[in-house]
Amino acid sequence: MDVFYQQLKTFLVMFIFGFMVGVMFDYYRKISGKFILKYSFIIKITDFLFWVVCGIIGTLLLLIFNWGNLRFYIFLAIFLGIIFYFFILQKIVFQGD
């Protein structure tokens, strides 16, 4: 049963990570939309850096909680976390906009 609980813990951590990626991406869109940038390459660079940072954080979480084992349920958990944020909680977080 220890393996099941380890995988369940990893699933929950990656679900929360997916949720946080959704939140961070939403805030990034709001912030970058307020600043008018003349050069599109700056937007491309900041997009790239955003996803690099998210990838590094996700990799570190995976190394800490699952010894770096990459399984299908990890992708599913991240995807479900992002979907949970965008379809359910996004309206609550940005009520004033």
Jmol script that loads the backbone (N, CA, C; Angstrom):
load data "model"
ATOM      1  N   MET A   1       0.802  -1.203   0.000  1.00  0.00           N
ATOM      2  CA  MET A   1       0.000   0.000   0.000  1.00  0.00           C
ATOM      3  C   MET A   1       0.844   1.267   0.000  1.00  0.00           C
ATOM      4  N   ASP A   2       2.098   1.143   0.380  1.00  0.00           N
ATOM      5  CA  ASP A   2       2.956   2.326   0.383  1.00  0.00           C
ATOM      6  C   ASP A   2       3.117   2.901  -1.010  1.00  0.00           C
ATOM      7  N   VAL A   3       3.182   2.040  -2.017  1.00  0.00           N
ATOM      8  CA  VAL A   3       3.334   2.506  -3.395  1.00  0.00           C
ATOM      9  C   VAL A   3       2.087   3.278  -3.824  1.00  0.00           C
ATOM     10  N   PHE A   4       0.912   2.786  -3.448  1.00  0.00           N
ATOM     11  CA  PHE A   4      -0.326   3.474  -3.806  1.00  0.00           C
ATOM     12  C   PHE A   4      -0.375   4.861  -3.185  1.00  0.00           C
ATOM     13  N   TYR A   5      -0.038   4.964  -1.912  1.00  0.00           N
ATOM     14  CA  TYR A   5      -0.068   6.265  -1.239  1.00  0.00           C
ATOM     15  C   TYR A   5       0.981   7.221  -1.811  1.00  0.00           C
ATOM     16  N   GLN A   6       2.113   6.677  -2.205  1.00  0.00           N
ATOM     17  CA  GLN A   6       3.146   7.504  -2.838  1.00  0.00           C
ATOM     18  C   GLN A   6       2.633   8.061  -4.166  1.00  0.00           C
ATOM     19  N   GLN A   7       1.975   7.219  -4.943  1.00  0.00           N
ATOM     20  CA  GLN A   7       1.439   7.670  -6.221  1.00  0.00           C
ATOM     21  C   GLN A   7       0.274   8.627  -6.037  1.00  0.00           C
ATOM     22  N   LEU A   8      -0.552   8.391  -5.023  1.00  0.00           N
ATOM     23  CA  LEU A   8      -1.651   9.299  -4.733  1.00  0.00           C
ATOM     24  C   LEU A   8      -1.127  10.666  -4.302  1.00  0.00           C
ATOM     25  N   LYS A   9      -0.094  10.675  -3.469  1.00  0.00           N
ATOM     26  CA  LYS A   9       0.519  11.931  -3.029  1.00  0.00           C
ATOM     27  C   LYS A   9       1.117  12.674  -4.228  1.00  0.00           C
ATOM     28  N   THR A  10       1.786  11.932  -5.106  1.00  0.00           N
ATOM     29  CA  THR A  10       2.356  12.551  -6.308  1.00  0.00           C
ATOM     30  C   THR A  10       1.260  13.108  -7.193  1.00  0.00           C
ATOM     31  N   PHE A  11       0.167  12.378  -7.351  1.00  0.00           N
ATOM     32  CA  PHE A  11      -0.955  12.855  -8.156  1.00  0.00           C
ATOM     33  C   PHE A  11      -1.497  14.161  -7.588  1.00  0.00           C
ATOM     34  N   LEU A  12      -1.699  14.217  -6.273  1.00  0.00           N
ATOM     35  CA  LEU A  12      -2.234  15.429  -5.650  1.00  0.00           C
ATOM     36  C   LEU A  12      -1.274  16.606  -5.779  1.00  0.00           C
ATOM     37  N   VAL A  13       0.011  16.349  -5.600  1.00  0.00           N
ATOM     38  CA  VAL A  13       0.999  17.425  -5.737  1.00  0.00           C
ATOM     39  C   VAL A  13       1.011  17.954  -7.166  1.00  0.00           C
ATOM     40  N   MET A  14       0.954  17.075  -8.144  1.00  0.00           N
ATOM     41  CA  MET A  14       0.984  17.518  -9.533  1.00  0.00           C
ATOM     42  C   MET A  14      -0.334  18.177  -9.933  1.00  0.00           C
ATOM     43  N   PHE A  15      -1.447  17.761  -9.330  1.00  0.00           N
ATOM     44  CA  PHE A  15      -2.721  18.439  -9.548  1.00  0.00           C
ATOM     45  C   PHE A  15      -2.640  19.874  -9.033  1.00  0.00           C
ATOM     46  N   ILE A  16      -2.097  20.046  -7.842  1.00  0.00           N
ATOM     47  CA  ILE A  16      -1.932  21.390  -7.274  1.00  0.00           C
ATOM     48  C   ILE A  16      -0.955  22.200  -8.119  1.00  0.00           C
ATOM     49  N   PHE A  17       0.100  21.558  -8.612  1.00  0.00           N
ATOM     50  CA  PHE A  17       1.038  22.248  -9.492  1.00  0.00           C
ATOM     51  C   PHE A  17       0.330  22.713 -10.761  1.00  0.00           C
ATOM     52  N   GLY A  18      -0.493  21.860 -11.368  1.00  0.00           N
ATOM     53  CA  GLY A  18      -1.248  22.252 -12.556  1.00  0.00           C
ATOM     54  C   GLY A  18      -2.183  23.410 -12.265  1.00  0.00           C
ATOM     55  N   PHE A  19      -2.828  23.371 -11.106  1.00  0.00           N
ATOM     56  CA  PHE A  19      -3.696  24.470 -10.681  1.00  0.00           C
ATOM     57  C   PHE A  19      -2.887  25.765 -10.561  1.00  0.00           C
ATOM     58  N   MET A  20      -1.721  25.684  -9.942  1.00  0.00           N
ATOM     59  CA  MET A  20      -0.884  26.877  -9.766  1.00  0.00           C
ATOM     60  C   MET A  20      -0.338  27.387 -11.101  1.00  0.00           C
ATOM     61  N   VAL A  21      -0.056  26.503 -12.032  1.00  0.00           N
ATOM     62  CA  VAL A  21       0.360  26.940 -13.370  1.00  0.00           C
ATOM     63  C   VAL A  21      -0.773  27.718 -14.020  1.00  0.00           C
ATOM     64  N   GLY A  22      -1.990  27.246 -13.860  1.00  0.00           N
ATOM     65  CA  GLY A  22      -3.141  27.981 -14.392  1.00  0.00           C
ATOM     66  C   GLY A  22      -3.262  29.360 -13.777  1.00  0.00           C
ATOM     67  N   VAL A  23      -3.093  29.450 -12.463  1.00  0.00           N
ATOM     68  CA  VAL A  23      -3.171  30.743 -11.774  1.00  0.00           C
ATOM     69  C   VAL A  23      -2.051  31.661 -12.241  1.00  0.00           C
ATOM     70  N   MET A  24      -0.823  31.141 -12.268  1.00  0.00           N
ATOM     71  CA  MET A  24       0.323  31.968 -12.685  1.00  0.00           C
ATOM     72  C   MET A  24       0.172  32.422 -14.136  1.00  0.00           C
ATOM     73  N   PHE A  25      -0.321  31.527 -15.003  1.00  0.00           N
ATOM     74  CA  PHE A  25      -0.500  31.895 -16.400  1.00  0.00           C
ATOM     75  C   PHE A  25      -1.561  32.970 -16.553  1.00  0.00           C
ATOM     76  N   ASP A  26      -2.621  32.868 -15.780  1.00  0.00           N
ATOM     77  CA  ASP A  26      -3.677  33.875 -15.840  1.00  0.00           C
ATOM     78  C   ASP A  26      -3.150  35.237 -15.386  1.00  0.00           C
ATOM     79  N   TYR A  27      -2.427  35.263 -14.284  1.00  0.00           N
ATOM     80  CA  TYR A  27      -1.844  36.519 -13.827  1.00  0.00           C
ATOM     81  C   TYR A  27      -0.818  37.056 -14.818  1.00  0.00           C
ATOM     82  N   TYR A  28      -0.039  36.164 -15.415  1.00  0.00           N
ATOM     83  CA  TYR A  28       0.934  36.585 -16.427  1.00  0.00           C
ATOM     84  C   TYR A  28       0.221  37.228 -17.618  1.00  0.00           C
ATOM     85  N   ARG A  29      -0.888  36.619 -18.054  1.00  0.00           N
ATOM     86  CA  ARG A  29      -1.653  37.216 -19.163  1.00  0.00           C
ATOM     87  C   ARG A  29      -2.196  38.581 -18.795  1.00  0.00           C
ATOM     88  N   LYS A  30      -2.710  38.722 -17.579  1.00  0.00           N
ATOM     89  CA  LYS A  30      -3.267  40.012 -17.136  1.00  0.00           C
ATOM     90  C   LYS A  30      -2.181  41.074 -17.061  1.00  0.00           C
ATOM     91  N   ILE A  31      -1.035  40.709 -16.511  1.00  0.00           N
ATOM     92  CA  ILE A  31       0.058  41.673 -16.359  1.00  0.00           C
ATOM     93  C   ILE A  31       0.632  42.046 -17.719  1.00  0.00           C
ATOM     94  N   SER A  32       0.890  41.061 -18.577  1.00  0.00           N
ATOM     95  CA  SER A  32       1.490  41.369 -19.877  1.00  0.00           C
ATOM     96  C   SER A  32       0.511  42.103 -20.787  1.00  0.00           C
ATOM     97  N   GLY A  33      -0.781  41.923 -20.567  1.00  0.00           N
ATOM     98  CA  GLY A  33      -1.773  42.633 -21.366  1.00  0.00           C
ATOM     99  C   GLY A  33      -1.866  44.103 -21.009  1.00  0.00           C
ATOM    100  N   LYS A  34      -1.456  44.472 -19.796  1.00  0.00           N
ATOM    101  CA  LYS A  34      -1.520  45.865 -19.375  1.00  0.00           C
ATOM    102  C   LYS A  34      -0.348  46.691 -19.903  1.00  0.00           C
ATOM    103  N   PHE A  35       0.756  46.018 -20.171  1.00  0.00           N
ATOM    104  CA  PHE A  35       1.919  46.713 -20.708  1.00  0.00           C
ATOM    105  C   PHE A  35       1.949  46.552 -22.214  1.00  0.00           C
ATOM    106  N   ILE A  36       1.955  47.653 -22.901  1.00  0.00           N
ATOM    107  CA  ILE A  36       2.007  47.598 -24.360  1.00  0.00           C
ATOM    108  C   ILE A  36       3.477  47.549 -24.765  1.00  0.00           C
ATOM    109  N   LEU A  37       3.860  46.435 -25.322  1.00  0.00           N
ATOM    110  CA  LEU A  37       5.245  46.255 -25.746  1.00  0.00           C
ATOM    111  C   LEU A  37       5.327  46.479 -27.249  1.00  0.00           C
ATOM    112  N   LYS A  38       6.287  47.282 -27.649  1.00  0.00           N
ATOM    113  CA  LYS A  38       6.421  47.610 -29.075  1.00  0.00           C
ATOM    114  C   LYS A  38       6.997  46.446 -29.868  1.00  0.00           C
ATOM    115  N   TYR A  39       7.796  45.624 -29.216  1.00  0.00           N
ATOM    116  CA  TYR A  39       8.501  44.568 -29.933  1.00  0.00           C
ATOM    117  C   TYR A  39       7.938  43.212 -29.524  1.00  0.00           C
ATOM    118  N   SER A  40       7.528  42.445 -30.498  1.00  0.00           N
ATOM    119  CA  SER A  40       6.917  41.148 -30.201  1.00  0.00           C
ATOM    120  C   SER A  40       7.946  40.146 -29.693  1.00  0.00           C
ATOM    121  N   PHE A  41       9.227  40.366 -29.970  1.00  0.00           N
ATOM    122  CA  PHE A  41      10.224  39.416 -29.495  1.00  0.00           C
ATOM    123  C   PHE A  41      10.363  39.464 -27.976  1.00  0.00           C
ATOM    124  N   ILE A  42      10.034  40.583 -27.350  1.00  0.00           N
ATOM    125  CA  ILE A  42      10.059  40.664 -25.884  1.00  0.00           C
ATOM    126  C   ILE A  42       8.970  39.776 -25.307  1.00  0.00           C
ATOM    127  N   ILE A  43       7.797  39.778 -25.937  1.00  0.00           N
ATOM    128  CA  ILE A  43       6.709  38.912 -25.497  1.00  0.00           C
ATOM    129  C   ILE A  43       7.102  37.443 -25.670  1.00  0.00           C
ATOM    130  N   LYS A  44       7.761  37.129 -26.779  1.00  0.00           N
ATOM    131  CA  LYS A  44       8.197  35.753 -27.015  1.00  0.00           C
ATOM    132  C   LYS A  44       9.229  35.319 -25.978  1.00  0.00           C
ATOM    133  N   ILE A  45      10.118  36.209 -25.618  1.00  0.00           N
ATOM    134  CA  ILE A  45      11.138  35.887 -24.610  1.00  0.00           C
ATOM    135  C   ILE A  45      10.501  35.678 -23.250  1.00  0.00           C
ATOM    136  N   THR A  46       9.571  36.552 -22.862  1.00  0.00           N
ATOM    137  CA  THR A  46       8.928  36.386 -21.560  1.00  0.00           C
ATOM    138  C   THR A  46       8.047  35.135 -21.527  1.00  0.00           C
ATOM    139  N   ASP A  47       7.389  34.800 -22.633  1.00  0.00           N
ATOM    140  CA  ASP A  47       6.626  33.551 -22.711  1.00  0.00           C
ATOM    141  C   ASP A  47       7.550  32.348 -22.519  1.00  0.00           C
ATOM    142  N   PHE A  48       8.668  32.380 -23.211  1.00  0.00           N
ATOM    143  CA  PHE A  48       9.639  31.293 -23.103  1.00  0.00           C
ATOM    144  C   PHE A  48      10.149  31.161 -21.665  1.00  0.00           C
ATOM    145  N   LEU A  49      10.492  32.281 -21.052  1.00  0.00           N
ATOM    146  CA  LEU A  49      10.978  32.242 -19.674  1.00  0.00           C
ATOM    147  C   LEU A  49       9.911  31.746 -18.701  1.00  0.00           C
ATOM    148  N   PHE A  50       8.660  32.133 -18.917  1.00  0.00           N
ATOM    149  CA  PHE A  50       7.571  31.650 -18.074  1.00  0.00           C
ATOM    150  C   PHE A  50       7.496  30.127 -18.109  1.00  0.00           C
ATOM    151  N   TRP A  51       7.524  29.552 -19.311  1.00  0.00           N
ATOM    152  CA  TRP A  51       7.396  28.106 -19.426  1.00  0.00           C
ATOM    153  C   TRP A  51       8.648  27.382 -18.967  1.00  0.00           C
ATOM    154  N   VAL A  52       9.812  27.996 -19.095  1.00  0.00           N
ATOM    155  CA  VAL A  52      11.030  27.392 -18.562  1.00  0.00           C
ATOM    156  C   VAL A  52      10.958  27.320 -17.043  1.00  0.00           C
ATOM    157  N   VAL A  53      10.517  28.403 -16.413  1.00  0.00           N
ATOM    158  CA  VAL A  53      10.381  28.418 -14.954  1.00  0.00           C
ATOM    159  C   VAL A  53       9.358  27.379 -14.505  1.00  0.00           C
ATOM    160  N   CYS A  54       8.224  27.291 -15.183  1.00  0.00           N
ATOM    161  CA  CYS A  54       7.217  26.282 -14.837  1.00  0.00           C
ATOM    162  C   CYS A  54       7.775  24.871 -15.016  1.00  0.00           C
ATOM    163  N   GLY A  55       8.532  24.665 -16.061  1.00  0.00           N
ATOM    164  CA  GLY A  55       9.134  23.350 -16.293  1.00  0.00           C
ATOM    165  C   GLY A  55      10.145  22.977 -15.223  1.00  0.00           C
ATOM    166  N   ILE A  56      10.938  23.947 -14.798  1.00  0.00           N
ATOM    167  CA  ILE A  56      11.920  23.691 -13.739  1.00  0.00           C
ATOM    168  C   ILE A  56      11.218  23.378 -12.423  1.00  0.00           C
ATOM    169  N   ILE A  57      10.198  24.145 -12.090  1.00  0.00           N
ATOM    170  CA  ILE A  57       9.453  23.894 -10.851  1.00  0.00           C
ATOM    171  C   ILE A  57       8.790  22.519 -10.896  1.00  0.00           C
ATOM    172  N   GLY A  58       8.173  22.188 -12.012  1.00  0.00           N
ATOM    173  CA  GLY A  58       7.533  20.880 -12.151  1.00  0.00           C
ATOM    174  C   GLY A  58       8.525  19.736 -12.045  1.00  0.00           C
ATOM    175  N   THR A  59       9.690  19.895 -12.657  1.00  0.00           N
ATOM    176  CA  THR A  59      10.725  18.868 -12.577  1.00  0.00           C
ATOM    177  C   THR A  59      11.222  18.703 -11.154  1.00  0.00           C
ATOM    178  N   LEU A  60      11.444  19.813 -10.461  1.00  0.00           N
ATOM    179  CA  LEU A  60      11.893  19.731  -9.070  1.00  0.00           C
ATOM    180  C   LEU A  60      10.843  19.059  -8.182  1.00  0.00           C
ATOM    181  N   LEU A  61       9.571  19.392  -8.379  1.00  0.00           N
ATOM    182  CA  LEU A  61       8.514  18.738  -7.612  1.00  0.00           C
ATOM    183  C   LEU A  61       8.472  17.240  -7.894  1.00  0.00           C
ATOM    184  N   LEU A  62       8.646  16.886  -9.150  1.00  0.00           N
ATOM    185  CA  LEU A  62       8.641  15.480  -9.521  1.00  0.00           C
ATOM    186  C   LEU A  62       9.831  14.744  -8.914  1.00  0.00           C
ATOM    187  N   LEU A  63      10.983  15.384  -8.876  1.00  0.00           N
ATOM    188  CA  LEU A  63      12.153  14.767  -8.256  1.00  0.00           C
ATOM    189  C   LEU A  63      11.973  14.611  -6.748  1.00  0.00           C
ATOM    190  N   ILE A  64      11.357  15.590  -6.111  1.00  0.00           N
ATOM    191  CA  ILE A  64      11.179  15.540  -4.664  1.00  0.00           C
ATOM    192  C   ILE A  64      10.142  14.493  -4.267  1.00  0.00           C
ATOM    193  N   PHE A  65       9.014  14.451  -4.963  1.00  0.00           N
ATOM    194  CA  PHE A  65       7.906  13.611  -4.528  1.00  0.00           C
ATOM    195  C   PHE A  65       7.842  12.245  -5.191  1.00  0.00           C
ATOM    196  N   ASN A  66       8.527  12.061  -6.326  1.00  0.00           N
ATOM    197  CA  ASN A  66       8.384  10.795  -7.045  1.00  0.00           C
ATOM    198  C   ASN A  66       9.712  10.298  -7.599  1.00  0.00           C
ATOM    199  N   TRP A  67      10.799  10.791  -7.121  1.00  0.00           N
ATOM    200  CA  TRP A  67      12.139  10.401  -7.559  1.00  0.00           C
ATOM    201  C   TRP A  67      12.325  10.538  -9.066  1.00  0.00           C
ATOM    202  N   GLY A  68      11.572  11.423  -9.681  1.00  0.00           N
ATOM    203  CA  GLY A  68      11.718  11.701 -11.100  1.00  0.00           C
ATOM    204  C   GLY A  68      11.023  10.725 -12.021  1.00  0.00           C
ATOM    205  N   ASN A  69      10.226   9.808 -11.488  1.00  0.00           N
ATOM    206  CA  ASN A  69       9.488   8.870 -12.342  1.00  0.00           C
ATOM    207  C   ASN A  69       8.367   9.600 -13.059  1.00  0.00           C
ATOM    208  N   LEU A  70       8.366   9.501 -14.354  1.00  0.00           N
ATOM    209  CA  LEU A  70       7.373  10.193 -15.165  1.00  0.00           C
ATOM    210  C   LEU A  70       6.358   9.175 -15.664  1.00  0.00           C
ATOM    211  N   ARG A  71       5.127   9.323 -15.211  1.00  0.00           N
ATOM    212  CA  ARG A  71       4.057   8.389 -15.557  1.00  0.00           C
ATOM    213  C   ARG A  71       2.906   9.155 -16.209  1.00  0.00           C
ATOM    214  N   PHE A  72       2.001   8.403 -16.815  1.00  0.00           N
ATOM    215  CA  PHE A  72       0.857   9.016 -17.488  1.00  0.00           C
ATOM    216  C   PHE A  72      -0.008   9.810 -16.513  1.00  0.00           C
ATOM    217  N   TYR A  73      -0.216   9.284 -15.306  1.00  0.00           N
ATOM    218  CA  TYR A  73      -1.095   9.953 -14.353  1.00  0.00           C
ATOM    219  C   TYR A  73      -0.549  11.305 -13.913  1.00  0.00           C
ATOM    220  N   ILE A  74       0.738  11.530 -14.067  1.00  0.00           N
ATOM    221  CA  ILE A  74       1.317  12.830 -13.732  1.00  0.00           C
ATOM    222  C   ILE A  74       0.863  13.871 -14.752  1.00  0.00           C
ATOM    223  N   PHE A  75       0.928  13.522 -16.034  1.00  0.00           N
ATOM    224  CA  PHE A  75       0.421  14.430 -17.069  1.00  0.00           C
ATOM    225  C   PHE A  75      -1.073  14.674 -16.885  1.00  0.00           C
ATOM    226  N   LEU A  76      -1.808  13.615 -16.541  1.00  0.00           N
ATOM    227  CA  LEU A  76      -3.237  13.731 -16.307  1.00  0.00           C
ATOM    228  C   LEU A  76      -3.523  14.666 -15.133  1.00  0.00           C
ATOM    229  N   ALA A  77      -2.754  14.545 -14.062  1.00  0.00           N
ATOM    230  CA  ALA A  77      -2.961  15.398 -12.883  1.00  0.00           C
ATOM    231  C   ALA A  77      -2.690  16.862 -13.202  1.00  0.00           C
ATOM    232  N   ILE A  78      -1.621  17.144 -13.928  1.00  0.00           N
ATOM    233  CA  ILE A  78      -1.307  18.528 -14.299  1.00  0.00           C
ATOM    234  C   ILE A  78      -2.415  19.093 -15.186  1.00  0.00           C
ATOM    235  N   PHE A  79      -2.839  18.315 -16.170  1.00  0.00           N
ATOM    236  CA  PHE A  79      -3.903  18.742 -17.076  1.00  0.00           C
ATOM    237  C   PHE A  79      -5.205  18.998 -16.312  1.00  0.00           C
ATOM    238  N   LEU A  80      -5.566  18.094 -15.411  1.00  0.00           N
ATOM    239  CA  LEU A  80      -6.791  18.267 -14.630  1.00  0.00           C
ATOM    240  C   LEU A  80      -6.709  19.479 -13.713  1.00  0.00           C
ATOM    241  N   GLY A  81      -5.527  19.746 -13.155  1.00  0.00           N
ATOM    242  CA  GLY A  81      -5.354  20.930 -12.319  1.00  0.00           C
ATOM    243  C   GLY A  81      -5.554  22.216 -13.105  1.00  0.00           C
ATOM    244  N   ILE A  82      -5.004  22.256 -14.305  1.00  0.00           N
ATOM    245  CA  ILE A  82      -5.162  23.439 -15.158  1.00  0.00           C
ATOM    246  C   ILE A  82      -6.633  23.601 -15.568  1.00  0.00           C
ATOM    247  N   ILE A  83      -7.259  22.506 -15.972  1.00  0.00           N
ATOM    248  CA  ILE A  83      -8.674  22.541 -16.362  1.00  0.00           C
ATOM    249  C   ILE A  83      -9.542  22.963 -15.189  1.00  0.00           C
ATOM    250  N   PHE A  84      -9.263  22.436 -13.992  1.00  0.00           N
ATOM    251  CA  PHE A  84     -10.022  22.791 -12.797  1.00  0.00           C
ATOM    252  C   PHE A  84      -9.960  24.293 -12.552  1.00  0.00           C
ATOM    253  N   TYR A  85      -8.783  24.874 -12.707  1.00  0.00           N
ATOM    254  CA  TYR A  85      -8.674  26.318 -12.488  1.00  0.00           C
ATOM    255  C   TYR A  85      -9.434  27.093 -13.563  1.00  0.00           C
ATOM    256  N   PHE A  86      -9.166  26.811 -14.820  1.00  0.00           N
ATOM    257  CA  PHE A  86      -9.717  27.642 -15.889  1.00  0.00           C
ATOM    258  C   PHE A  86     -11.225  27.510 -16.043  1.00  0.00           C
ATOM    259  N   PHE A  87     -11.791  26.351 -15.780  1.00  0.00           N
ATOM    260  CA  PHE A  87     -13.229  26.187 -15.977  1.00  0.00           C
ATOM    261  C   PHE A  87     -14.057  26.401 -14.712  1.00  0.00           C
ATOM    262  N   ILE A  88     -13.430  26.318 -13.549  1.00  0.00           N
ATOM    263  CA  ILE A  88     -14.212  26.422 -12.321  1.00  0.00           C
ATOM    264  C   ILE A  88     -13.849  27.656 -11.507  1.00  0.00           C
ATOM    265  N   LEU A  89     -12.578  27.878 -11.269  1.00  0.00           N
ATOM    266  CA  LEU A  89     -12.191  28.926 -10.325  1.00  0.00           C
ATOM    267  C   LEU A  89     -11.741  30.237 -10.953  1.00  0.00           C
ATOM    268  N   GLN A  90     -11.542  30.289 -12.244  1.00  0.00           N
ATOM    269  CA  GLN A  90     -11.074  31.522 -12.868  1.00  0.00           C
ATOM    270  C   GLN A  90     -12.075  32.649 -12.685  1.00  0.00           C
ATOM    271  N   LYS A  91     -13.344  32.364 -12.771  1.00  0.00           N
ATOM    272  CA  LYS A  91     -14.370  33.393 -12.599  1.00  0.00           C
ATOM    273  C   LYS A  91     -14.386  33.936 -11.177  1.00  0.00           C
ATOM    274  N   ILE A  92     -14.056  33.115 -10.203  1.00  0.00           N
ATOM    275  CA  ILE A  92     -14.022  33.538  -8.812  1.00  0.00           C
ATOM    276  C   ILE A  92     -12.792  34.399  -8.539  1.00  0.00           C
ATOM    277  N   VAL A  93     -11.656  34.011  -9.089  1.00  0.00           N
ATOM    278  CA  VAL A  93     -10.400  34.735  -8.845  1.00  0.00           C
ATOM    279  C   VAL A  93     -10.438  36.115  -9.475  1.00  0.00           C
ATOM    280  N   PHE A  94     -10.960  36.227 -10.692  1.00  0.00           N
ATOM    281  CA  PHE A  94     -10.991  37.503 -11.398  1.00  0.00           C
ATOM    282  C   PHE A  94     -12.425  38.035 -11.518  1.00  0.00           C
ATOM    283  N   GLN A  95     -13.101  38.192 -10.407  1.00  0.00           N
ATOM    284  CA  GLN A  95     -14.460  38.704 -10.432  1.00  0.00           C
ATOM    285  C   GLN A  95     -14.512  40.168 -10.853  1.00  0.00           C
ATOM    286  N   GLY A  96     -13.552  40.961 -10.452  1.00  0.00           N
ATOM    287  CA  GLY A  96     -13.580  42.389 -10.711  1.00  0.00           C
ATOM    288  C   GLY A  96     -13.237  42.771 -12.131  1.00  0.00           C
ATOM    289  N   ASP A  97     -12.670  41.853 -12.906  1.00  0.00           N
ATOM    290  CA  ASP A  97     -12.247  42.198 -14.276  1.00  0.00           C
ATOM    291  C   ASP A  97     -13.357  42.033 -15.259  1.00  0.00           C
TER     292      ASP A  97
END
end "model"
wireframe off; spacefill off
backbone 0.3
color backbone group
